[in-house]
Amino acid sequence: MSQTIDAPRTPAYPNRSKGTNWEKWGWIYMRASGVLLVVLIFGHLFVNLMVGDGVHAIDFAFVGGKWSDPFWQVWDGLMLWLALIHGGNGMRTLVNDYARSRGLRGTLKIAILIAIVVLIVLGTLVIFTFDPCPAGAPADLLPSICKGI
């Protein structure tokens, strides 16, 4: 007589860990930020390429005038933050999927995080501190939009 021993089965609903499910929140972020980015990017393209003289109007003065308005600073800042975090989260997913060694995964994810933080800080500083007409600058170096100030 043979006796069969059943291997322990995985329960239908295994015990969940008590911590935050970062993969789930990353997945939700990708969908939400993707929808918002589509709106922000198409709004950005419409204003820059279709309104007024279109692409022929884009120059230093156009950007300076646009970034003098807090609305466009927030618009472009939000677009920058969402795009960089969205792209970084996508890169993190690729690293998790394809990097074999745990050490390599950790190193690559730290490098991605550092790159995102540096780009967000620098981009945000440019958007919110941009001054096309800095005080004390030589007049011959200033753009034509600053001559009347």
Order of alpha helices (4+ residues) and beta strands (2+ residues): alpha-alpha-alpha-alpha
